[in-house]
């Protein structure tokens, strides 16, 4: 009669049990953990640092799949503090949803350091960055492609000293 060695069978059962326990007891990677650092950035650079008349209206498109989280939509303007002569740039905004709905908002970039202490210096030169949240705590109701249209209402047709405008979509704090 052949002697059965249960030791190998026991270890196999333990290994399979541990593997099954690990697979079924652990939750899938939490979406909240993934969303915590979620960020979409769409940048429009300005040729010759000129926010020209032809770019008075800019469209920024981005895709959203999460309809449960609150997001902040902000605009970030990178500009040269020496070249720029504007103190304020008024903006009209339209947020278009995938299902055709539109919401409108007004905002502005305040470029005067005396009036806006949140202007950040970038690098070692005269470049600065100003950030304005244009749609705070926005919940997207429909997944799909959203478009933010920015209409610059500055007094002059050509505005020199502007490097880029970025739309940033981040999880609201």
C-alpha positions in Angstrom: 0.0 0.0 0.0 1.3 3.4 -0.9 1.7 6.0 1.8 0.1 9.4 1.1 2.1 12.5 2.0 -0.5 15.0 3.2 2.2 17.7 3.8 2.3 18.7 0.1 -1.5 18.7 -0.2 -1.9 20.9 2.9 0.6 23.5 1.6 -1.2 23.6 -1.7 -4.6 24.1 0.0 -3.1 26.9 2.2 -1.6 28.6 -0.9 -4.8 28.4 -2.8 -6.8 29.6 0.2 -4.5 32.6 0.8 -4.6 33.5 -2.9 -8.4 33.3 -3.0 -8.7 35.3 0.2 -6.5 38.0 -1.2 -8.4 38.2 -4.4 -11.9 38.3 -3.0 -11.4 40.1 0.3 -9.5 43.1 -1.1 -11.5 45.8 -2.8 -10.5 46.9 -6.2 -8.2 49.9 -6.3 -10.4 52.7 -5.0 -11.6 55.3 -7.5 -11.5 57.9 -4.7 -7.8 57.2 -4.3 -7.3 57.6 -8.0 -9.4 60.7 -8.2 -7.6 62.4 -5.3 -4.8 63.6 -7.6 -6.9 63.8 -10.7 -6.0 66.7 -13.0 -6.7 67.6 -16.6 -4.8 70.5 -18.2 -5.3 71.9 -21.7 -2.9 74.6 -22.6 -3.1 77.2 -25.4 0.3 78.9 -26.1 0.3 82.4 -27.5 2.5 83.0 -30.6 5.0 85.8 -30.1 3.6 86.3 -26.6 0.6 88.1 -28.1 -2.9 87.3 -27.0 -4.1 88.5 -30.3 -7.5 89.6 -31.6 -7.8 86.3 -33.5 -7.6 84.4 -30.2 -10.1 86.6 -28.5 -12.4 83.5 -28.2 -10.7 80.2 -27.2 -12.2 76.8 -26.8 -10.8 74.2 -24.4 -12.2 70.6 -24.6 -11.8 67.9 -22.0 -13.3 64.5 -21.3 -15.1 63.7 -18.0 -16.2 60.2 -17.0 -16.8 60.7 -13.3 -20.3 62.1 -12.5 -20.1 61.7 -8.7 -17.1 63.9 -7.8 -17.0 67.7 -7.4 -14.5 69.4 -9.6 -12.9 72.9 -9.8 -12.4 74.4 -13.3 -9.8 77.1 -13.3 -7.8 79.2 -15.8 -4.1 79.7 -15.4 -2.5 82.6 -17.2 1.3 82.7 -17.7 2.5 86.2 -18.5 5.5 88.6 -18.5 5.1 91.2 -15.8 7.4 93.6 -17.6 5.9 93.5 -21.1 2.2 93.2 -20.1 0.5 96.6 -19.6 -3.0 95.4 -18.6 -4.1 95.4 -14.9 -7.3 93.4 -15.4 -8.7 91.1 -18.1 -12.4 90.6 -18.0 -13.7 87.2 -19.2 -17.0 85.8 -20.3 -17.2 82.0 -20.1 -19.5 79.3 -21.4 -19.3 75.7 -20.3 -21.0 73.3 -22.8 -22.0 69.8 -21.8 -22.0 66.7 -24.0 -25.9 66.8 -24.1 -26.0 70.4 -25.4 -26.6 72.3 -22.1 -24.7 75.5 -21.5 -23.9 77.5 -18.4 -22.5 81.0 -18.4 -20.2 82.8 -16.1 -18.2 86.0 -15.7 -14.7 86.3 -14.3 -11.5 88.2 -14.7 -7.7 88.0 -14.3 -6.4 90.6 -11.8 -2.8 91.2 -12.9 -1.9 94.0 -10.5 0.4 92.6 -7.8 -0.8 95.3 -5.3 -4.4 94.1 -5.6 -3.8 90.4 -6.2 -1.3 88.9 -3.7 -1.9 85.4 -5.2 0.1 86.1 -8.3 3.0 83.6 -8.3 6.5 84.3 -9.7 7.6 81.6 -12.2 11.4 81.0 -12.6 14.0 83.7 -12.3 12.8 86.2 -14.9 9.8 88.4 -14.9 7.3 85.6 -15.7 4.3 85.3 -13.4 1.3 83.0 -13.1 -2.2 84.0 -12.1 -4.9 81.4 -11.3 -8.7 82.0 -11.2 -11.3 79.4 -10.4 -14.1 80.0 -12.9 -16.4 77.1 -12.0 -15.9 76.0 -8.4 -17.3 72.7 -7.0 -18.9 71.7 -10.3 -20.5 68.3 -10.6 -20.7 66.9 -14.1 -24.0 65.3 -14.7 -23.2 63.5 -18.0 -20.0 61.7 -19.0 -18.4 62.9 -22.2 -16.6 65.8 -23.8 -17.1 69.3 -22.2 -16.0 72.5 -23.8 -15.0 75.7 -22.0 -15.2 78.7 -24.2 -13.3 81.7 -23.0 -14.1 85.1 -24.4 -11.4 87.8 -23.6 -13.0 91.2 -23.3 -9.8 93.3 -23.1 -9.8 96.8 -24.4 -7.0 96.4 -26.9 -7.0 94.0 -29.9 -3.4 92.8 -29.4 -2.1 92.2 -25.9 1.6 91.4 -25.6 3.4 89.7 -22.8 1.1 86.6 -22.5 2.7 83.2 -22.9 -0.1 80.8 -22.4 -3.6 80.2 -21.1 -4.4 76.8 -19.4 -7.7 75.3 -18.4 -7.3 73.1 -15.4 -9.9 70.6 -14.1 -9.1 69.2 -10.6 -10.9 67.5 -7.8 -12.5 70.2 -5.6 -11.0 70.5 -2.1 
